[in-house]
Amino acid sequence: MYWTLELASKLEDAPWPATKEELIDFAMRSGAPMEVIENLQEMEDEGETYDNIEEIWPDYPSKEDFFFNEEEY
């Protein structure tokens, strides 16, 4: 299983909180690349609910990680 920024971004609009099966269903319905679905299928499933993408991929960058001032635009 590997995540890239492009792959993980396909789950930004997922209906959080969500279970593994709900995320797979969302990815399939939204036309996400097959790699996203494969990554989700490879996750260990303990029946837990994920609250956001950071729980799946802890390295997912947040808005605070970018160095620009939104007020300038």
N, C-alpha and C positions, 0 to 999 in steps of 0.2 A: 504494500500500500504506500502510495506517495501522493503528496498534495503539492500543488503549485498555487500561486496566487490566482491564476486564471481559473483553475478547477474549483478551488474553494469559493471563489466569488459566485459561482453558479448556485450556491446555497444561501446567499445573503437574504433572498426574499422568501426563504422557506417559512412555513408556519410554525415558528418557535413558540413554546417548547414542542419538541417532536421526538418520537421514538425512531429507532433505526428503520423500521418498516415504513413509517410515514415519510421519512426523508428519502428513501428509495422511491416510493410512489411519487413524491414531489419531483424528484430528479427525472423520472421517466416521463411524467406528464409535461414538464417544462422543456423537454428536449435537451437536457444536459448531455454533455459528451459521455460516451460509454465508460471512460476512465473514472468519472465521478460515481457512477452506479457501481462499478467494480470496487472502488475504494470503500464505499458504504457497505457493500456486501461482505468485505473482508474484516470489518470491525467486529470485535467481540460483542456479542449481544447478551447482556444480562438483564434485559427488560427495562433498562433505565431510560429516562427521558433527558434529552439534551436541551439546554436552555438557549444555546447560541453556538455559532460556528467555532468559537474559541474552545469549547469543550471537546470538539472533534479534532481540531488542529490548533493547538495552543500557540503556534507561531503566527497565526493570522494577524496581519497588521491592523491596528485600529486607527481611527482618524488622528489620534494624538501622535502616532508614529510618523506622520508626514510633517515636514517642516515648512508649512506655508500658513499665511495669515488669511483666513477666509474673509475678513473684513476689508482686505485690500481689493477684492474682486467684485 
